Amino acid sequence: MFEFIKKLFGSKKEKETTEELMKKFLIVGLGNIGATYDDTRHNIGFKILDEIASKENAAFESQKLGSIAKFRFKGRTFILLKPSTYMNLSGKAVKYWMTKENIPLENVLIICDDLNLNFGAIRVKAKGSDGGHNGLKDINAVLQTQKYARFRFGVGDEFSKGRQVDYVLGKWNEDEFKLLPERLEKAHELVKSFGTAGLNNTMNSFNGT
């Protein structure tokens, strides 16, 4: 009888644990560490997470393979990750924190810059190729899949031939800098929607805004 009760309550505990895990979300902002890269187009992932952490009163702490901040919203736990591996090795940090926090792939959102979108444009997708983005390329290789949600933030393509690297590693121009706050607020809303309303609703609500 004791074993039966133990098994019964053990199963309930396990179920509760599974349900709790499904309410945890890993939000990864891609970028490069170091002051040299602050406020550069390629670091929009870091900038968005900094904005979210500030608004949610969450502080980043340096941990293994990245800086981590956490906050709760509507019963969900959001884990913000800024990898410290540099852009081209982002996959290592993503996989480590997915494993450490037991976060399923469907609860992962990767934030990165996109040259093919006009400045500030938002595009959320459930899967896709790396599109030439080295951070996504490494994540695809490490996770061995392209089926994870990604939030692409447009940085435009206003550069001359052969100047792509200088452009993405360059600072925002004056006009872009003035428009960033509103775009960052929209990104903040998008991330919370991903965890509460789900990927499909988030795509419908935010793509093209």
C-alpha positions as CSV (number, residue, x, y, z in Angstrom):
1,M,0.0,0.0,0.0
2,F,2.8,2.4,0.9
3,E,4.6,1.7,-2.4
4,F,1.3,2.4,-4.3
5,I,0.9,5.8,-2.6
6,K,4.5,6.6,-3.1
7,K,4.2,5.8,-6.8
8,L,1.0,7.8,-7.1
9,F,2.4,10.9,-5.5
10,G,5.7,10.4,-7.3
11,S,3.9,10.4,-10.7
12,K,2.1,13.6,-9.7
13,K,5.3,15.3,-8.7
14,E,6.9,14.3,-12.0
15,K,4.0,15.6,-13.9
16,E,4.1,18.9,-12.1
17,T,7.9,19.1,-12.8
18,T,7.3,18.6,-16.5
19,E,4.6,21.2,-16.6
20,E,6.9,23.7,-14.8
21,L,9.7,23.0,-17.3
22,M,7.3,23.8,-20.2
23,K,6.8,27.3,-18.6
24,K,10.6,28.1,-18.9
25,F,11.9,29.9,-21.9
26,L,15.4,30.6,-23.1
27,I,15.8,33.9,-24.9
28,V,19.2,34.2,-26.6
29,G,20.5,37.5,-27.9
30,L,23.4,37.0,-30.3
31,G,26.3,39.4,-30.2
32,N,30.0,39.8,-29.4
33,I,31.4,40.6,-26.0
34,G,33.6,43.7,-25.3
35,A,33.1,47.4,-25.4
36,T,34.3,47.5,-29.1
37,Y,31.0,45.9,-30.1
38,D,28.6,47.9,-27.9
39,D,25.9,49.7,-30.0
40,T,26.9,48.0,-33.2
41,R,24.3,46.6,-35.6
42,H,25.6,43.0,-35.1
43,N,25.0,43.3,-31.4
44,I,21.2,44.0,-31.6
45,G,20.6,40.7,-29.8
46,F,22.5,41.9,-26.8
47,K,20.9,45.3,-26.9
48,I,17.4,43.9,-26.9
49,L,18.1,41.7,-23.9
50,D,19.6,44.6,-22.1
51,E,16.4,46.6,-22.7
52,I,14.3,43.7,-21.5
53,A,16.4,43.2,-18.3
54,S,16.2,46.9,-17.6
55,K,12.4,47.0,-17.9
56,E,11.9,43.8,-15.9
57,N,14.4,44.8,-13.1
58,A,16.5,41.7,-13.9
59,A,20.3,41.9,-13.5
60,F,22.8,40.0,-15.6
61,E,25.3,37.8,-14.0
62,S,28.4,36.3,-15.6
63,Q,28.1,32.6,-15.7
64,K,29.4,29.7,-17.7
65,L,29.5,30.6,-21.5
66,G,27.5,33.8,-21.0
67,S,25.7,36.4,-19.0
68,I,22.3,35.3,-17.5
69,A,19.3,37.3,-16.3
70,K,15.9,35.9,-15.2
71,F,12.4,37.3,-14.7
72,R,8.9,36.0,-14.4
73,F,5.8,37.1,-16.2
74,K,2.3,35.5,-16.1
75,G,3.6,32.3,-14.5
76,R,6.4,31.9,-17.0
77,T,10.2,32.1,-16.3
78,F,12.2,33.9,-18.9
79,I,16.0,33.1,-19.0
80,L,17.9,35.7,-20.9
81,L,21.3,34.6,-22.3
82,K,24.0,36.7,-23.8
83,P,26.7,34.2,-25.0
84,S,30.3,35.1,-24.1
85,T,31.6,32.8,-26.8
86,Y,31.6,35.4,-29.6
87,M,29.1,35.3,-32.4
88,N,30.7,32.4,-34.4
89,L,30.6,30.0,-31.5
90,S,27.1,30.8,-30.2
91,G,25.8,27.2,-30.5
92,K,28.0,26.0,-27.6
93,A,26.4,28.5,-25.1
94,V,22.8,27.8,-26.4
95,K,23.2,24.0,-26.0
96,Y,24.8,24.3,-22.6
97,W,22.0,26.5,-21.2
98,M,19.2,24.4,-22.8
99,T,20.7,21.3,-21.1
100,K,21.4,23.0,-17.8
101,E,17.9,24.5,-17.5
102,N,16.1,21.5,-19.2
103,I,14.5,23.8,-21.7
104,P,12.8,22.1,-24.8
105,L,13.8,23.4,-28.2
106,E,10.3,24.8,-28.8
107,N,10.8,27.1,-25.9
108,V,14.0,28.7,-27.3
109,L,14.0,32.0,-29.2
110,I,17.2,33.3,-30.9
111,I,17.5,37.0,-31.5
112,C,19.8,38.3,-34.3
113,D,20.4,41.0,-36.8
114,D,19.3,40.7,-40.5
115,L,20.8,42.5,-43.4
116,N,17.9,41.6,-45.7
117,L,15.3,43.5,-43.6
118,N,15.0,47.3,-43.5
119,F,16.1,48.9,-40.3
120,G,13.8,48.0,-37.4
121,A,11.7,45.5,-39.3
122,I,10.7,42.4,-37.3
123,R,10.5,38.9,-38.7
124,V,9.8,35.9,-36.4
125,K,10.0,32.4,-37.9
126,A,9.6,28.9,-36.6
127,K,12.6,27.5,-38.6
128,G,14.9,28.3,-41.5
129,S,18.4,28.4,-42.9
130,D,21.1,30.5,-41.4
131,G,20.8,33.1,-44.2
132,G,24.5,33.7,-44.1
133,H,24.5,34.6,-40.4
134,N,27.5,33.1,-38.6
135,G,25.7,32.9,-35.3
136,L,22.8,31.0,-36.7
137,K,25.1,28.8,-38.7
138,D,26.9,27.6,-35.6
139,I,23.7,27.1,-33.7
140,N,22.4,24.9,-36.6
141,A,25.6,22.9,-36.5
142,V,25.7,22.3,-32.8
143,L,21.9,21.6,-32.3
144,Q,21.9,19.6,-35.6
145,T,18.6,21.2,-36.6
146,Q,17.2,24.4,-38.1
147,K,13.8,23.9,-36.4
148,Y,13.9,26.5,-33.6
149,A,12.3,30.0,-33.4
150,R,14.3,33.0,-34.4
151,F,13.6,36.7,-34.2
152,R,15.4,38.6,-36.9
153,F,15.7,42.4,-36.4
154,G,16.4,44.3,-39.6
155,V,19.5,46.4,-39.8
156,G,19.3,47.3,-43.5
157,D,21.9,47.0,-46.1
158,E,23.1,50.5,-46.7
159,F,26.7,49.6,-47.5
160,S,28.8,49.6,-50.6
161,K,30.3,46.5,-52.2
162,G,32.8,44.7,-50.0
163,R,31.9,46.8,-46.9
164,Q,29.4,44.4,-45.3
165,V,31.6,43.5,-42.3
166,D,32.3,47.1,-41.6
167,Y,28.6,47.9,-41.8
168,V,27.4,45.2,-39.4
169,L,30.2,45.9,-37.0
170,G,29.5,49.6,-37.3
171,K,27.6,51.9,-34.9
172,W,24.0,52.9,-35.5
173,N,23.7,56.2,-37.3
174,E,21.9,59.2,-35.8
175,D,18.5,58.5,-37.4
176,E,18.6,54.8,-36.4
177,F,19.6,55.7,-32.8
178,K,16.6,58.0,-32.4
179,L,14.3,55.3,-33.6
180,L,15.8,52.4,-31.6
181,P,13.8,53.0,-28.3
182,E,10.5,52.3,-29.9
183,R,11.8,49.3,-31.7
184,L,13.4,47.9,-28.5
185,E,10.0,48.3,-26.7
186,K,8.3,46.4,-29.5
187,A,11.0,43.7,-29.1
188,H,10.3,43.5,-25.4
189,E,6.6,43.0,-26.0
190,L,7.4,40.3,-28.6
191,V,9.6,38.2,-26.3
192,K,6.9,38.2,-23.6
193,S,4.3,37.2,-26.2
194,F,6.5,34.3,-27.3
195,G,6.3,32.9,-23.8
196,T,2.7,33.6,-23.1
197,A,0.8,33.6,-26.4
198,G,2.9,31.1,-28.3
199,L,5.0,31.3,-31.4
200,N,2.2,31.3,-34.0
201,N,0.3,34.1,-32.3
202,T,3.5,36.1,-31.9
203,M,4.3,35.7,-35.6
204,N,0.8,36.9,-36.5
205,S,0.9,39.8,-34.1
206,F,4.4,41.1,-34.7
207,N,5.6,40.2,-38.2
208,G,5.6,43.3,-40.3
209,T,5.1,45.7,-37.4
